[in-house]
């Protein structure tokens, strides 16, 4: 007798909702007018947000590594967890919680990682602006 092959893992309703919400929040976020640099809008959004102080500190420290016009952080300039700890003088846990908060709000993206405990140490981060916030950020 042969053993049946296991069926592929079905996504849970929560997985489907998270995927849909992630696409809806960040969809269209990269369309910027030529005269407004990405990083300027991103920093404006961080400063206007309801993030707590050390989350803002981590966000702005991360932004210093990004290109002003595009918001792209090159691989060689990625600060990762240890770099952000050194720049902000916060503990490993505080920086990790701040990055998680930014990920959940759509302000930062990172590639998926198999090792969720080391994701901030090995996966490059990039700045993102949620599409729902873009009209408010364009207004001064």
N, C-alpha and C positions, 0 to 999 in steps of 0.2 A: 504494500500500500504506500501510496505517496502522501506526504503531508501537504495539506492545503497551504497555498501561499497566503500570507496575511494580506488583508485588504489595506490599501493605503489609508493613512490616518485622515479622518474626516475633520475638517475644521469645525470648531464649536461656534455657536451663535456669537459669542463674544469675539472670537477671532475675526469673523466676517464683519461685525460692527466696527471693530478697530481698524480693519483695512479700509473700509468705506469712509470712515471718519478721517483717516489719515490722508486719503486721496482728496477728499472734499476740502480739507483745511489747507492743504498745500498746493492744490491745483491752481495754476495760473500765477503762482507767486513769483515767477522769474521775469514776467513782462514789466519792464521798467522804462520810463522815459529816459532819453539820452542825458538829460540834464540833472538827473537825481542818482547819485551813486548808491549802490546797493548797501554798502556798509553804513552810510549815513542814515538811511531809512531803518536799517536793522538796529542800530544803536538808539535811534529815536524811539523805536518800539520797545526796546528793553528799558529805557529810562522812564517811559510812560506806563509800563506794565505794573502789575501788583505783586511782582516778585519781591521776596524779602531781600535784605541787604546783601548777604553773602552770595546769593544766587546771581544778583546783578553784578557783583564784583567778578565772579567767575565768567559770566557772559562777556563782560567788557574786556577782561584779560584775554579771553579766547578771540575776541574781535581784533585785538591788536595784531594778531598773526594773519588776518585776512587781507586780501587785496581790497583797496578802497573802492574801486569801481565795480568789481564783480562780486566781492564777498567770498571768493574762492580761497581756501587755505591750501597751499601746495604741500605735498607730502613731506618735503624736507623741513617745513616750518610748523608741522603739527606739534602742538605742545604735549598732547596726551595727558594722562592723569598726573604724572610726576612733574611735568613742566608747569601745569596750572597750580599744583600744590606749592611749588617754589615761588611762583609769581604772586600768588595771593596770600601766602603764609597761612592757609587753611589746612585742616587735617584731610587725610585721604577720604574719610567718610563724608565730610562736608562738601568736598569738591564732587564726589560721586553723586551725592543727593542733588546738588545744584545742576549737574549735567543731566540727570534723569528728569528733573523738573523742566529743563529746557527742551529735552526730547519730547516729553509729554505735551508740552504747549506748542510744539511745532517750530520752535526757534532754532533748533539744531537738528541735523540729520546725521546718521552714521550707518555704515554698512552693517548688515546682520552678522552676528558672531555666534559661533558654536559654543564658545566659552563665555557665558554671560558675566562671570566674575572678573574676567580680564578684558572685557570689551572696550573699556575706556583706555586701556593700555596698548591695544593693538589696532583698533579700528579708527581710521581717519574720520574726523568730524568736518561738517560743512555747515555754514550758516544758511538758514531758511527763513522766509517771511510767510506766515500763514496768509492765504489769499483773503480771508475775511477781515484781516487787519489792514490790508494795503490801502484802501480808500482813506482811512483815518490817518495813516502815516503820511500820505501825500499832502494832506492839509497841514498847514503850519500852525 
